[in-house]
Amino acid sequence: MFGIGMPEMIIILAILLVVVGPGKLPQIGQALGSSIRNFKKAATEDPAKLPEN
């Protein structure tokens, strides 16, 4: 996964935890998951069904 191993992931998570704080971490994870889900949905959606502008 992008050449990032487990030690690097742990360091990134620790830095994120210090910067953001433990209270906001679940909200950020939820927002990130929702963004990825919406992107996948938009990528697989039929362009004919999209609203025209």
N, C-alpha and C positions, 0 to 999 in steps of 0.2 A: 504494500500500500504506500505508494509514493516514496519508497525507500526509507520509511520511518519505522524503526523497530520499537520494541517494548520500552527500553530505557528512555528513548526520546519522547514517547507518548506519556510516560510517567512525569517527566520533567515539564512538558507542556501543560499537563493537567494540574500539576502543583503550582505553576506560575499563574494559570488561569484562576485557580482557587484563591490565591493570594490577591490577585488584582480585582476579581469580581466579588469574591466572598461566597461562603457556603449557602447563603439564603437565595441568591440570584442564580446559582448554577442550574437548578432544575428548570427554571424559566427559560434560560438560554438554550438548554438542550431541547426543550419542547419547541421553541421557536425555530431552531435549526432543523429539527425533524419535520416540522410542518412545512418549512421552506423547501426541503428536499422532496417531500411528498407532492407539493404543488408543482414543482419543476418537472418531476417525472410525469405527472398527470398532463401537464401542458405539452410535454414533448411527445406523448403518445396519442394526444387528442387529434381528431380529424380536423384539418384546417377549414373544411367546408362548414363545420358547425360553429366556428368562431364568429362573434358579432362583428359586423362591418363598421368601420369608422369613417 
